[in-house]
Amino acid sequence: MKTLAFLLLCTLPLASSSHELLRVKDVKLATVLGLLEQLATTPPTSDQPHIVRIYAVPDFVGECGGVVSTCPDVRLFIAVSNGDLGEVPALYQLPRQKGWEFVGWSPPTKGGQVQESSFVVRSALPGSNIDPASRAAWRPTEYHVRVSPSAASYVQR
């Protein structure tokens, strides 16, 4: 009897309907959101004074052709907010590199009267399609970044 009831339930049509999704035709927005990689965000237990999100976005999908200069450039965006309702986050961008990696959070700093969140990121190379000589000649650059909703700065090393 239980088996018969189960079979009857399985054969009943479900009360749902299908709807088509609207396609967003903004190519720039689709590129950014479609290729976006979140590298870091401030942890909930962080001593950083702001909510910071760090995103890497390649200019296009492509592979390297052996030498570093053929690799797509990657933009690094930093969104910073206090977390207040209705607040529009500040958005900053570092110079384009061939890739990015998050190194870590640094102790918060004080820039004038403003508390700033601090972190370090490093330029990086894609893992494949770069010839050994080109890879050996390449040197990463570290960026020590300080951000707040009202200002941002970095030191390149």
C-alpha positions in Angstrom: 0.0 0.0 0.0 2.8 2.4 0.9 4.5 1.6 -2.5 1.3 2.4 -4.4 0.9 5.7 -2.6 4.5 6.6 -3.4 4.1 5.8 -7.1 0.9 7.9 -7.3 2.7 10.9 -5.7 5.6 10.5 -8.1 3.4 10.5 -11.2 1.3 13.6 -10.2 2.3 16.8 -12.1 4.2 19.4 -10.0 2.5 22.7 -9.5 5.2 24.9 -11.0 5.7 26.9 -14.1 8.7 27.9 -16.1 9.7 31.5 -16.9 12.4 32.8 -19.2 15.2 35.0 -17.7 15.9 38.3 -19.3 19.3 38.5 -20.9 21.3 41.5 -19.8 22.8 43.1 -22.9 25.4 45.3 -21.2 28.6 43.8 -22.5 30.9 45.5 -20.0 28.8 44.4 -17.1 28.6 40.9 -18.4 32.4 40.8 -18.9 33.1 42.0 -15.4 30.6 39.8 -13.6 31.2 36.8 -15.8 35.0 36.8 -15.2 35.1 38.3 -11.7 37.2 36.4 -9.1 37.0 37.5 -5.4 40.5 37.3 -4.0 39.7 38.4 -0.5 37.2 40.0 1.9 37.6 41.2 5.4 36.8 38.3 7.8 33.9 38.9 10.3 36.4 38.8 13.2 38.9 41.1 11.5 40.4 44.1 13.2 40.2 46.1 9.9 38.0 49.2 10.4 36.1 48.7 7.1 34.5 46.0 4.9 36.9 45.5 2.1 36.4 43.2 -0.9 39.1 42.6 -3.5 38.3 41.5 -7.0 40.4 40.5 -10.0 38.9 40.8 -13.4 40.7 39.9 -16.7 40.1 42.3 -19.6 39.1 39.3 -21.7 39.3 35.5 -21.7 42.5 34.4 -23.4 45.7 32.5 -23.1 49.3 33.6 -23.1 51.3 33.0 -26.2 54.6 32.1 -24.7 55.9 35.6 -23.6 54.4 37.5 -20.7 53.3 40.5 -22.9 50.8 38.3 -24.7 48.9 37.4 -21.5 45.6 39.3 -20.9 45.8 42.2 -18.4 43.9 41.8 -15.2 42.3 44.7 -13.3 42.2 44.7 -9.5 39.2 46.4 -7.9 38.9 47.2 -4.2 35.4 48.0 -2.8 35.4 49.6 0.6 32.5 50.5 2.9 31.6 51.0 6.5 28.7 48.6 6.2 26.0 51.3 6.8 22.6 50.8 5.3 22.2 52.8 2.1 25.9 53.4 1.8 27.5 53.3 -1.7 30.9 51.6 -1.4 33.9 53.4 -2.6 35.6 51.6 -5.5 39.4 51.8 -6.3 41.5 50.2 -8.9 45.2 49.3 -8.9 47.3 49.4 -12.2 46.6 46.5 -14.5 48.9 43.4 -14.2 49.0 40.0 -15.8 47.5 38.5 -12.7 47.0 39.1 -8.9 47.3 37.2 -5.7 46.3 38.3 -2.2 49.2 38.2 0.2 47.5 39.2 3.5 46.0 41.7 5.8 48.3 44.3 7.5 47.5 46.1 10.8 45.0 48.9 10.3 46.6 52.4 9.9 45.6 55.9 10.6 45.8 58.4 7.6 45.3 61.8 9.2 42.0 61.5 11.2 40.7 58.5 9.2 41.2 54.8 10.1 42.4 52.8 7.1 42.2 49.1 6.3 45.6 47.7 5.1 46.6 44.8 3.0 49.2 43.5 0.6 48.6 42.1 -2.9 51.2 40.9 -5.5 51.3 40.8 -9.2 51.3 37.2 -10.5 51.6 35.3 -13.8 49.1 32.7 -15.1 50.2 29.2 -14.5 50.5 28.0 -18.1 51.5 28.9 -21.6 54.5 31.1 -20.6 57.9 29.9 -21.9 60.5 29.1 -19.2 62.9 32.0 -20.2 60.1 34.6 -20.1 58.9 33.2 -16.7 62.4 33.3 -15.3 62.9 36.9 -16.4 59.6 38.1 -14.8 59.6 39.7 -11.3 56.4 40.2 -9.2 55.6 43.6 -7.7 54.1 43.9 -4.2 51.5 46.6 -3.5 51.0 47.7 0.1 47.5 49.2 0.1 45.7 51.5 2.5 42.0 52.1 1.9 39.0 53.8 3.5 35.7 55.0 2.0 37.1 58.4 1.6 40.7 57.8 0.3 43.2 55.1 -0.8 46.9 54.9 -1.5 49.5 52.3 -2.2 53.3 51.8 -2.1 54.8 49.6 -4.8 57.8 47.4 -3.9 
